[in-house]
Amino acid sequence: MSTTDTDTEYQHPLMAAYWTQLNSGFPSVRAVFEDAMAEALAALTREGLSAYLDAAHFLGRMGRGDEPILAFLEVWPSVARVLGEDALPPVMQAIHAMHRSPNGKAIAPFIQTLAPVARRLHALEPLERYLDIALDLMVRTTGSIHGHHTTFPSPGLPAFFEQAPFLFTQLSMEGVRNWVEYGIRNYRIHPQRQEEYFALKSADSRAVLQRERHGVLFADVERRLDLYLRGLWQDAEQLVPYSTAFDTLRKPIPYYDRLGMRVPDVFDSRDGVKGIDRYRAVLAHMVGHRRWSTPIIADNYSPLQRLGVEFFEDCRIDTLLCREYPGLRDVFLRLHPHPGEADCDPDTTSCLRHRLTMLSRALLDDAHGYANPHILEFARRFREIMAHGASNTREIADLALSFSARTRLQSDQFARVHFDDTVIDYRDDNRHLWQYIEDSDDEDFFDDPDKQQKKESEVQSLPPRHYPEWDYSSQTYRPDWVSLYEHLHPSGNPADIDRLLDKHTALAKRLKRMLDLLKPQDKVRIRYQEEGSELDLDVAVRSLIDFMSGATPDPRINMSHRTSGRNIAVSLLLDLSESLNENVAGADQTVFELSQEAVSLLAWAIEHLGDPFAIGGFHSNTRHDVRYLHIKGYRESWGDTVKARLAAMQAGWSTRMGAALRHAAHYLDGQKADKKLLLVLTDGRPADVDVGDERLLIEDARRAVRELGQQGIFTFCINLDPKADDYVADIFGRQYTVVDNVQRLPEKLPALFMALTK
Amino acid sequence: MTDTEQYKVHREPYYQAQGREVQLYEAAYRNRLPVMVKGPTGCGKSRFVEYMAWKLGKPLVTVACNEDMTASDLVGRYLLESGGTRWLDGPLTTAARIGAICYLDEIVEARQDTTVVIHPLTDHRRTLPLDKKGELIHAHPDFQLVISYNPGYQSLMKDLKQSTKQRFTAFDFDYPAVELETTILAQETGLDATTAGKLVKIGGVARGLKGHGLDEGISTRLLVYAATLIKDGVAPREACYMALVRPITDDADIRETLDHAIDATFV
């Protein structure tokens, strides 16, 4: 292992000097040293070279095996070429920092991914920010588990470095920072989940990534695209996004089938075309196929011929589309690649795609500038055909076949295919163009019958709905954080409820009187009133004329207003958590029984008024299992089925209020009513077993109430917790009442409702 | 005596027939049958009536109906004067006296009890009783009643009573077909046919969105406005934004879609 052994082997004195400077004993380093130096000599200055060797020397002596030094020797020259040699000090500082902390394991992945990251970042300044993010992640996730200080390495850091190149393809620097921040905040004390998060394996990790992606997200423009289809193309189709983030090898292509049009979930602007316009181009092209393409039998063609037919047919469609909307031409031309004529060497590579792309360009673009006689001839023939009208798939296919026959080359069959600049990404995969008579053994056969059967048998219960939760400490939503399952409430004996109602007959009578007095809200003018709020000028003048012409004047010269028509939808949300089972002080009933009575009375009263009214209960057992129990729907009448469910009401578990509010609002939002009221009956603060910070769920509920307000839903809380003043105002603002004397709840609740809707 | 001349239509209004409505109207007029014209806003209902009045050479009395209109606004009322009162004929009475075509525009806007006063004029009686004045007017032989309404309101409150509906013969108007609408724009404003065709295409886009956030598509009237602006030298895109998109919607998504259609059409 001594340096003297190796000195002699390098004949060139300079090389020997470098080897001495590197001073490494790993045989594996020895094996790559010469190649690495050759690249380094080409890429680095003399000072840079010296610094490179010093850095490598340090990495070799760190005691972490040969992995770091090998990776460094290999990647640094190319990194330095992109970022400059000035990047070495900050990178080495970061490595030193990792080396000093227990995170030495992360050094190798850091260096290994440095080259692709550098290519993405392009400059020194973003690299420094990347290092800042990484070191921040390291510092905040290292150590303090169970009070052992800086003994455990950061579980997420190596995973983060491995994902870094991918992250930078999807996110901006800001997006990466937010994504990392989210991971640190939520999984700081949970090593296994943290690692999953940073390795992009957990669901919310992907969800946050999706949220932070750059470009135009499908979800944001869905309605506009619907309108686009409908308005500009008189077509309507279900649009289904597919994810583009996780298939890096084989990017999915837009397509349509009988289930809808599939489009990517995000589009960046490219070549001056905005993301939304790229979506529109994709949709327009698919609509064009639906309008003008007819399927042809695929079995008669070879795959290469089919490719030719597709290119020609796509160009025909694009031409027709541009006739319809000339503005599309500019978009198509910007998105369409313009490969150089000499880019592909037909002696070594299959140039079929290259040739067809050039042709496609020539068919669309008069100023294509190609000189190939075949391309020129077929562009001319194509234009002649198109000059006569819309043509058809058949005719174009014939043209394509003669092009294929004319330009066929032996090399088209080569395995090495020239792909650069040949992907026209606004076009779909043309699966609709082909009709197969016999089952082909092509790999892309789409509808696997086995798969379909499997899918059908899997669906047995309602899938969960996911709701976000508000994290007040970072002022962001945690996307899809809570899983809410909706169940039908089990049934009991409806007679129990009738008995409860009987018990309150006196109260019911009193309520009935109040109900009759309840005034609807729409204003209607009543004319011809002797007494009223305003003078009706027309009638007044008429009366005066009658009076002056000697007739008896009509004294009813005023008008007033009355209101008519009630248009309120109400949803009652019951907290069914464990605390309801406690006895009420000074009574032999539990809070729960009293709630049951109160709800029954309220339901009875609202039924009388005829307002659409729903009842739901909720409780939760961690964020993975929030249950929403359906008791009464808006369309269900207050009959035995509903009473039976109410009779079987049971309490248990905890109170995760935000998700339940959002879910109830989801249904209420679908109601067509002028006023929407969400009543929440609860006996305590929002809490759940998996949440340590008691403010968190309160803030989330408060946020939910605010969201509901923005949707035009008025939320009102009836709280049975005498100590509720601490938090209830925080959540509901002034829209709450605390019922101290729980025994009076049955009469309070309906009265409260009436007061609210008067 | 009322000045009949003021109600006459002196210059020929431009009207492009969409079908046989001109002949049919003439037949209805020969027999003095009351006529109802239905159709979306800005599709040429009022223009049609005006054109027919010109063609038949009859005076035209137009009343724009509204919710606060009372029966006396149509029939007439006493006015106060220093010495006492004076009777003033309403437009309907005037038309019946001078033998004009009385055109009640957007009749559903008037309250239902108001519209009942036209009933005696629209059947075999052809009379109008002025109960306040104690006079029974027999309509002039040339008198005809025409009403228009836009069934697009889709509201229970805004519909005609059956007893009113069943007194009229009716024409159903809609926005003209593409070529016809192009001709109309070109004729009306002197715009070249290509640009006019593009405007009509944009109109079609908005009409396709009706019910998806738009209550009513872009009317022929608005297209004419846009054409007028373009003719005046305004850039086509700006003219379209101004005349076609901004007036009809405040919905950002729809506006964006229509703007895009304009950008894609006017390159």
Interface residues (C-beta under 8 A of the other chain):
Chain A: R223 R224 D226 L227 Y228 R230 G231 L232 Q234 I276 D277 R280 Y325 P326 G327 L328 R329 D330 D538 V541 R542 L544 I545 M548 S549
Chain B: T70 S72 R77 Y78 L79 L80 G84 T85 V205 A206 G208 L209 H212 G213 D253 I254 E256 T257 L258 H260 A261 D263 A264 T265 F266 V267
